Structures are given as structure tokens and as C-alpha cells.
């Protein structure tokens, strides 16, 4: 135990590290950055929840009946396609 008392007495007599004067600012800056990170995570979680809710509700909601679109980009019927006209009478 005497060794510990001697060690603590020597540590008490040592000069104080000059970086300790700025430790308050460093600690508060890190706490602020963690708070901002938590706020950003909460905002991102809210965006994810809202997006998923809109997607699920959008898929559940009834829509108009689906009609097939014409296959031909210009709307030409299949009977007038060049491949059917050149095929002859088969």
C-alpha cells in the first residue's frame, strides 16, 4: 500500500497536461456530433417507414382495370404487318 501512496503523491506533484484545458470543448463537440447523428438516423428511419407505408397502401388500394396495350408502336394491326403480307396465302 505504501507503494501506491508514493505513486499517487508523485502523480499529484506532476505538472498538469496542457491539453486538459481544452477537453471541455472536445467533449461537447463530440456529444453534439453524436446528437446530430442520432437525429439523422431518426429522420432516415421516419423516411423509410413513410415510404414503406405508402408502398404497401398503394399496392393494396384498388386501381383501374388493367387493359393490354397494343404490341405495335404505331398501332398497326397484325394483319397488315409486312411479314404477314409477304407470307402469301397459307
LUMZALO-484296 format. One record per residue: residue number from 0; residue in one letter; x, y, z of N, C-alpha, C, O, CB in turn. Coordinates in Angstrom, 3 decimals, padded with zeros to 6 digits. Glycine has a CB too. Layout:
<atoms>
> num_residuo_nu_nv_nw_cau_cav_caw_cu_cv_cw_ou_ov_ow_cbu_cbv_cbw
> NUM_A_X_Y_Z_X_Y_Z_X_Y_Z_X_Y_Z_X_Y_Z
...
</atoms>
This chain:
<atoms>
> num_residuo_nu_nv_nw_cau_cav_caw_cu_cv_cw_ou_ov_ow_cbu_cbv_cbw
> 0_X_000.805_-001.196_000.000_000.000_000.000_000.000_000.847_001.259_000.000_000.455_002.288_-000.550_-000.916_-000.001_001.182
> 1_X_002.014_001.166_000.623_002.876_002.344_000.659_003.352_002.715_-000.740_003.574_003.887_-001.043_004.076_002.100_001.577
> 2_X_003.506_001.696_-001.592_003.933_001.985_-002.965_002.864_002.785_-003.706_003.180_003.704_-004.462_004.239_000.677_-003.723
> 3_X_001.615_002.433_-003.488_000.531_003.177_-004.142_000.455_004.604_-003.625_000.226_005.529_-004.404_-000.813_002.472_-003.925
> 4_X_000.638_004.795_-002.355_000.602_006.141_-001.796_001.737_006.986_-002.357_001.549_008.162_-002.668_000.684_006.091_-000.268
> 5_X_002.904_006.387_-002.484_004.049_007.097_-003.048_003.788_007.441_-004.520_004.094_008.543_-004.974_005.337_006.245_-002.911
> 6_X_003.219_006.483_-005.250_002.915_006.712_-006.664_001.900_007.828_-006.831_002.066_008.700_-007.684_002.393_005.433_-007.313
> 7_X_000.848_007.805_-006.020_-000.164_008.864_-006.108_000.414_010.216_-005.706_000.030_011.234_-006.282_-001.370_008.526_-005.222
> 8_X_001.309_010.258_-004.752_001.948_011.517_-004.336_002.797_012.074_-005.464_002.807_013.283_-005.694_002.813_011.306_-003.074
> 9_X_003.512_011.203_-006.171_004.313_011.675_-007.315_003.425_012.192_-008.438_003.730_013.204_-009.069_005.213_010.549_-007.844
> 10_X_002.323_011.487_-008.680_001.395_011.930_-009.739_000.774_013.282_-009.374_000.570_014.130_-010.242_000.275_010.870_-009.968
> 11_X_000.476_013.478_-008.086_-000.115_014.738_-007.645_000.861_015.892_-007.852_000.434_017.013_-008.131_-000.530_014.650_-006.167
> 12_X_002.125_015.648_-007.726_003.130_016.704_-007.850_003.549_016.959_-009.304_004.261_017.924_-009.579_004.349_016.344_-007.026
> 13_X_003.114_016.104_-010.232_003.479_016.301_-011.642_002.706_017.484_-012.225_001.611_017.801_-011.762_003.200_015.016_-012.469
> 14_X_003.279_018.136_-013.243_002.551_019.254_-013.875_001.332_018.729_-014.647_001.320_017.589_-015.113_003.493_020.052_-014.834
> 15_X_000.325_019.571_-014.770_-000.916_019.212_-015.445_-000.691_019.287_-016.960_-000.026_020.196_-017.455_-002.089_020.152_-015.003
> 16_X_-001.249_018.330_-017.675_-001.147_018.299_-019.135_-001.908_019.499_-019.714_-003.063_019.721_-019.351_-001.708_016.950_-019.708
> 17_X_-001.285_020.270_-020.604_-001.959_021.472_-021.142_-003.193_021.146_-021.994_-004.049_022.007_-022.195_-000.976_022.279_-021.981
> 18_X_-003.286_019.928_-022.485_-004.454_019.567_-023.295_-005.723_019.470_-022.467_-006.824_019.497_-023.017_-004.211_018.252_-024.001
> 19_X_-005.583_019.358_-021.147_-006.764_019.259_-020.296_-007.581_020.547_-020.288_-008.771_020.524_-019.972_-006.353_018.905_-018.884
> 20_X_-006.963_021.650_-020.627_-007.687_022.918_-020.679_-008.716_022.957_-021.791_-009.713_023.671_-021.685_-006.721_024.055_-020.851
> 21_X_-008.495_022.212_-022.842_-009.407_022.218_-023.989_-010.303_020.987_-024.025_-011.015_020.771_-025.006_-008.618_022.306_-025.278
> 22_X_-010.279_020.180_-022.973_-011.036_018.933_-023.011_-012.547_019.185_-023.018_-013.302_018.408_-023.602_-010.660_018.058_-021.821
> 23_X_-012.985_020.264_-022.371_-014.419_020.555_-022.343_-014.968_020.774_-023.753_-016.019_020.244_-024.110_-014.694_021.789_-021.475
> 24_X_-014.241_021.563_-024.547_-014.701_021.846_-025.911_-014.741_020.582_-026.765_-015.667_020.385_-027.553_-013.795_022.888_-026.571
> 25_X_-013.738_019.731_-026.604_-013.678_018.493_-027.384_-014.830_017.566_-027.007_-015.472_016.986_-027.882_-012.329_017.780_-027.167
> 26_X_-015.093_017.425_-025.716_-016.172_016.550_-025.258_-017.519_017.066_-025.740_-018.338_016.284_-026.223_-016.166_016.437_-023.726
> 27_X_-017.765_018.366_-025.620_-019.041_018.938_-026.057_-019.219_018.837_-027.574_-020.331_018.624_-028.058_-019.139_020.401_-025.621
> 28_X_-018.134_018.988_-028.314_-018.225_018.855_-029.781_-018.567_017.420_-030.170_-019.371_017.193_-031.074_-016.896_019.284_-030.454
> 29_X_-017.962_016.459_-029.492_-018.284_015.058_-029.807_-019.708_014.708_-029.418_-020.381_013.973_-030.141_-017.316_014.117_-029.099
> 30_X_-020.178_015.221_-028.291_-021.567_014.980_-027.899_-022.535_015.584_-028.913_-023.560_014.982_-029.233_-021.838_015.557_-026.504
> 31_X_-022.208_016.771_-029.415_-023.061_017.412_-030.424_-023.082_016.604_-031.711_-024.132_016.470_-032.340_-022.578_018.841_-030.711
> 32_X_-021.937_016.066_-032.108_-021.902_015.277_-033.343_-022.695_013.982_-033.182_-023.344_013.532_-034.127_-020.447_014.963_-033.741
> 33_X_-022.647_013.379_-031.988_-023.445_012.169_-031.756_-024.933_012.500_-031.773_-025.741_011.721_-032.280_-023.062_011.512_-030.414
> 34_X_-025.292_013.650_-031.219_-026.688_014.060_-031.213_-027.180_014.278_-032.639_-028.297_013.889_-032.978_-026.875_015.337_-030.377
> 35_X_-026.351_014.900_-033.478_-026.713_015.106_-034.879_-026.858_013.773_-035.599_-027.763_013.599_-036.414_-025.667_015.978_-035.583
> 36_X_-025.966_012.833_-035.300_-026.044_011.513_-035.940_-027.323_010.797_-035.531_-027.959_010.149_-036.363_-024.814_010.655_-035.574
> 37_X_-027.711_010.905_-034.258_-028.960_010.279_-033.819_-030.157_010.928_-034.489_-031.109_010.244_-034.866_-029.100_010.366_-032.299
> 38_X_-030.113_012.257_-034.638_-031.213_012.966_-035.297_-031.312_012.540_-036.748_-032.413_012.343_-037.263_-031.022_014.492_-035.200
> 39_X_-030.176_012.395_-037.416_-030.187_011.958_-038.807_-030.697_010.528_-038.932_-031.421_010.215_-039.877_-028.789_012.070_-039.409
> 40_X_-030.336_009.665_-038.004_-030.819_008.290_-038.038_-032.328_008.235_-037.819_-033.023_007.453_-038.468_-030.101_007.448_-036.982
> 41_X_-032.832_009.057_-036.912_-034.277_009.100_-036.679_-035.007_009.612_-037.918_-036.057_009.087_-038.288_-034.602_009.990_-035.465
> 42_X_-034.448_010.636_-038.553_-035.077_011.166_-039.761_-035.073_010.127_-040.871_-036.062_009.990_-041.591_-034.361_012.437_-040.226
> 43_X_-033.983_009.400_-041.016_-033.907_008.359_-042.046_-034.883_007.230_-041.744_-035.513_006.694_-042.655_-032.475_007.806_-042.151
> 44_X_-035.012_006.869_-040.480_-035.973_005.826_-040.104_-037.393_006.278_-040.401_-038.215_005.481_-040.854_-035.833_005.466_-038.613
> 45_X_-037.691_007.542_-040.152_-039.017_008.067_-040.461_-039.289_008.035_-041.963_-040.392_007.690_-042.387_-039.157_009.495_-039.933
> 46_X_-038.294_008.390_-042.764_-038.446_008.350_-044.222_-038.690_006.918_-044.695_-039.530_006.688_-045.565_-037.196_008.937_-044.916
> 47_X_-037.969_005.966_-044.134_-038.146_004.565_-044.521_-039.541_004.078_-044.155_-040.191_003.403_-044.953_-037.084_003.680_-043.849
> 48_X_-040.002_004.411_-042.965_-041.333_003.972_-042.526_-042.417_004.583_-043.397_-043.350_003.889_-043.802_-041.570_004.346_-041.055
> 49_X_-042.307_005.872_-043.689_-043.307_006.530_-044.535_-043.283_005.942_-045.936_-044.342_005.706_-046.517_-043.062_008.051_-044.592
> 50_X_-042.108_005.700_-046.491_-042.008_005.137_-047.841_-042.608_003.737_-047.910_-043.347_003.416_-048.840_-040.549_005.098_-048.292
> 51_X_-042.289_002.915_-046.928_-042.857_001.570_-046.912_-044.374_001.605_-046.741_-045.089_000.817_-047.361_-042.224_000.745_-045.796
> 52_X_-044.863_002.508_-045.907_-046.308_002.621_-045.716_-047.008_003.035_-046.995_-048.048_002.478_-047.344_-046.621_003.617_-044.613
> 53_X_-046.446_004.007_-047.696_-047.040_004.448_-048.964_-047.010_003.317_-049.982_-047.979_003.126_-050.717_-046.295_005.684_-049.517
> 54_X_-045.927_002.573_-050.037_-045.833_001.459_-050.981_-046.838_000.359_-050.684_-047.485_-000.161_-051.593_-044.437_000.885_-050.964
> 55_X_-046.969_000.006_-049.411_-047.919_-001.048_-049.048_-049.349_-000.583_-049.283_-050.153_-001.324_-049.848_-047.732_-001.465_-047.579
> 56_X_-049.674_000.622_-048.862_-051.032_001.134_-049.072_-051.336_001.308_-050.561_-052.466_001.084_-050.994_-051.216_002.473_-048.339
> 57_X_-050.344_001.701_-051.334_-050.542_001.844_-052.773_-050.779_000.516_-053.466_-051.503_000.452_-054.460_-049.355_002.526_-053.390
> 58_X_-050.182_-000.536_-052.955_-050.386_-001.847_-053.577_-051.717_-002.467_-053.148_-052.270_-003.301_-053.865_-049.230_-002.789_-053.219
> 59_X_-052.224_-002.072_-052.003_-053.491_-002.609_-051.519_-054.680_-001.885_-052.148_-055.711_-002.501_-052.417_-053.560_-002.507_-049.997
> 60_X_-054.542_-000.598_-052.378_-055.648_000.213_-052.895_-056.068_-000.290_-054.283_-055.212_-000.593_-055.114_-055.243_001.713_-052.961
> 61_X_-057.371_-000.379_-054.535_-057.819_-000.842_-055.853_-057.484_000.177_-056.934_-057.557_001.387_-056.718_-059.329_-001.118_-055.842
> 62_X_-057.126_-000.329_-058.073_-056.772_000.534_-059.199_-057.765_000.296_-060.335_-058.649_-000.554_-060.231_-055.308_000.268_-059.675
> 63_X_-057.611_001.037_-061.393_-058.453_000.832_-062.575_-058.161_-000.541_-063.164_-057.063_-001.072_-063.000_-058.214_001.948_-063.636
> 64_X_-059.148_-001.118_-063.853_-058.874_-002.400_-064.501_-057.749_-002.261_-065.524_-057.636_-001.246_-066.213_-060.144_-002.942_-065.179
> 65_X_-056.944_-003.272_-065.605_-055.795_-003.240_-066.488_-056.214_-003.707_-067.879_-056.894_-004.722_-068.030_-054.649_-004.117_-065.933
> 66_X_-055.795_-002.942_-068.901_-056.049_-003.327_-070.288_-054.714_-003.477_-070.993_-053.794_-002.687_-070.785_-056.951_-002.282_-071.017
> 67_X_-054.623_-004.478_-071.810_-053.374_-004.716_-072.526_-053.178_-003.642_-073.585_-054.124_-003.254_-074.270_-053.365_-006.122_-073.169
> 68_X_-051.980_-003.176_-073.713_-051.660_-002.183_-074.723_-051.393_-002.887_-076.046_-051.110_-004.084_-076.080_-050.444_-001.327_-074.297
> 69_X_-051.486_-002.129_-077.134_-051.187_-002.716_-078.439_-049.700_-003.032_-078.506_-048.872_-002.305_-077.958_-051.603_-001.760_-079.597
> 70_X_-049.381_-004.104_-079.173_-047.998_-004.539_-079.279_-047.238_-003.672_-080.272_-046.027_-003.495_-080.140_-047.929_-006.007_-079.694
> 71_X_-047.907_-003.154_-081.224_-047.267_-002.380_-082.290_-047.140_-000.922_-081.861_-048.108_-000.326_-081.389_-048.072_-002.488_-083.615
> 72_X_-045.962_-000.353_-082.021_-045.750_001.010_-081.546_-046.585_002.042_-082.301_-046.942_003.072_-081.729_-044.294_001.364_-081.659
> 73_X_-046.897_001.797_-083.548_-047.689_002.754_-084.320_-049.157_002.353_-084.375_-049.947_003.025_-085.039_-047.135_002.879_-085.732
> 74_X_-049.534_001.305_-083.713_-050.911_000.888_-083.654_-051.385_000.106_-084.868_-052.591_-000.078_-085.032_-051.759_002.065_-083.475
> 75_X_-050.494_-000.357_-085.718_-050.890_-001.116_-086.904_-051.346_-002.508_-086.498_-050.672_-003.144_-085.688_-049.727_-001.204_-087.918
> 76_X_-052.442_-003.003_-087.014_-052.889_-004.350_-086.671_-051.951_-005.404_-087.259_-051.245_-005.149_-088.234_-054.322_-004.580_-087.169
> 77_X_-051.955_-006.572_-086.661_-051.047_-007.638_-087.085_-051.330_-008.112_-088.502_-050.421_-008.617_-089.162_-051.142_-008.807_-086.132
> 78_X_-052.537_-007.970_-088.988_-052.875_-008.435_-090.342_-052.176_-007.610_-091.408_-051.988_-008.093_-092.525_-054.384_-008.383_-090.561
> 79_X_-051.791_-006.393_-091.101_-051.139_-005.539_-092.085_-049.619_-005.490_-091.925_-048.961_-004.699_-092.602_-051.699_-004.148_-091.994
> 80_X_-049.061_-006.297_-091.066_-047.619_-006.316_-090.888_-046.952_-006.879_-092.137_-047.490_-007.799_-092.755_-047.233_-007.141_-089.646
> 81_X_-045.784_-006.345_-092.526_-045.126_-006.808_-093.752_-044.848_-008.306_-093.748_-044.930_-008.941_-094.800_-043.832_-006.061_-093.951
> 82_X_-044.525_-008.882_-092.615_-044.238_-010.317_-092.592_-045.482_-011.132_-092.916_-045.380_-012.183_-093.549_-043.683_-010.728_-091.227
> 83_X_-046.630_-010.677_-092.504_-047.858_-011.428_-092.831_-048.290_-011.186_-094.276_-048.911_-012.060_-094.881_-049.002_-011.034_-091.874
> 84_X_-047.977_-010.026_-094.838_-048.346_-009.749_-096.225_-047.461_-010.498_-097.208_-047.928_-010.870_-098.285_-048.270_-008.259_-096.500
> 85_X_-046.187_-010.731_-096.868_-045.279_-011.427_-097.755_-045.423_-012.938_-097.666_-044.964_-013.660_-098.551_-043.868_-011.032_-097.449
> 86_X_-046.062_-013.421_-096.600_-046.198_-014.850_-096.412_-047.101_-015.513_-097.425_-047.046_-016.731_-097.590_-046.703_-015.125_-095.059
> 87_X_-047.897_-014.776_-098.079_-048.800_-015.366_-099.059_-050.036_-015.920_-098.420_-050.422_-015.521_-097.321_-048.110_-016.442_-099.828
> 88_X_-050.653_-016.839_-099.111_-051.918_-017.396_-098.670_-051.681_-018.745_-098.010_-051.841_-019.779_-098.658_-052.898_-017.531_-099.848
> 89_X_-051.315_-018.760_-096.772_-051.021_-020.020_-096.071_-052.011_-020.314_-095.024_-051.907_-021.335_-094.345_-049.669_-019.994_-095.462
</atoms>
